[in-house]
Amino acid sequence: MKKESDIVSCKIASKLISDSFERKLSLKEAVSLKAHLYICKTCVFFKNQVSGLREIISRYPNLAFGITPSSSTSLSRDAKDKIKGLLAKSQ
């Protein structure tokens, strides 16, 4: 029987939640995560938020870059400026 001290922390649970969208969790990881989610509504909320964001991004991947269905293959001026700004910050 699991003791309270055996249940993973929110930090580990959030990592497992993120990992679960990228790969199949091991049985031990999946059980640990499920036990944590049973008692932690904050992490349930986080899991639902990540799931919702992933769904939106998969439906509308171009919106993150300012590309709309009507903008053809060219980036908007605003999108180009955003990309340039992000590149400048990363250097």
VOGU-3710 file (C-alpha; in Angstrom, 3 decimals, decimal comma):
1> mkkesdivsc> 0,000/0,000/0,000  1,272/3,451/-0,896  2,156/5,796/1,910  1,661/9,543/1,549  5,451/9,915/1,446  5,537/7,642/-1,639  3,409/10,025/-3,703  5,409/12,214/-6,074  5,696/15,976/-5,634  3,937/18,498/-7,863
11> kiasklisds> 7,276/19,258/-9,522  7,758/15,629/-10,517  4,072/15,261/-11,435  4,220/18,275/-13,764  7,261/16,759/-15,488  5,450/13,441/-15,853  2,384/15,242/-17,229  4,518/16,953/-19,864  6,360/13,727/-20,634  3,084/11,842/-21,017
21> ferklslkea> 2,218/13,953/-24,055  5,552/13,101/-25,679  6,011/9,435/-24,786  4,366/6,484/-23,096  5,111/6,582/-19,384  6,472/3,506/-17,667  4,026/1,622/-15,470  5,700/3,002/-12,331  5,540/6,593/-13,675  1,915/6,224/-14,757
31> vslkahlyic> 0,848/4,814/-11,377  2,773/7,519/-9,506  1,194/10,232/-11,626  -2,308/8,791/-11,261  -1,909/8,625/-7,476  -0,748/12,233/-7,392  -3,583/13,426/-9,622  -6,051/11,683/-7,328  -5,090/13,978/-4,465  -3,903/17,159/-6,248
41> ktcvffknqv> -6,503/19,208/-8,085  -3,875/21,815/-9,033  -1,985/19,260/-11,101  -5,255/18,026/-12,638  -5,883/21,629/-13,688  -2,332/21,851/-15,096  -2,827/18,614/-17,051  -6,090/19,910/-18,512  -4,470/23,223/-19,439  -1,549/21,526/-21,201
51> sglreiisry> -3,932/19,201/-23,004  -6,085/22,124/-24,154  -3,090/24,124/-25,347  -1,718/21,171/-27,275  -5,092/20,686/-28,944  -5,303/24,346/-29,958  -1,737/24,355/-31,279  -2,340/21,181/-33,268  -5,467/22,667/-34,838  -3,984/26,085/-35,552
61> pnlafgitps> -0,187/25,724/-35,638  0,320/28,803/-37,783  -1,469/31,188/-35,428  1,522/31,128/-33,084  3,478/32,879/-35,822  0,785/35,307/-36,921  -0,106/33,376/-40,055  -3,798/33,222/-40,830  -5,388/31,059/-43,521  -5,820/34,143/-45,697
71> sstslsrdak> -2,214/35,332/-45,414  -0,921/32,868/-47,994  2,723/31,870/-47,557  4,052/35,274/-46,546  4,520/36,287/-42,925  2,841/39,454/-41,739  5,044/42,431/-40,885  4,131/41,969/-37,224  5,135/38,289/-37,292  8,470/39,142/-38,927
81> dkikgllaks> 9,130/41,785/-36,267  8,280/39,316/-33,482  10,683/36,730/-34,907  13,440/39,310/-35,315  12,912/40,446/-31,717  13,072/36,890/-30,394  16,222/36,185/-32,394  17,862/39,378/-31,133  17,045/38,452/-27,513  18,532/34,967/-27,904
91> q> 21,927/36,230/-29,060
//
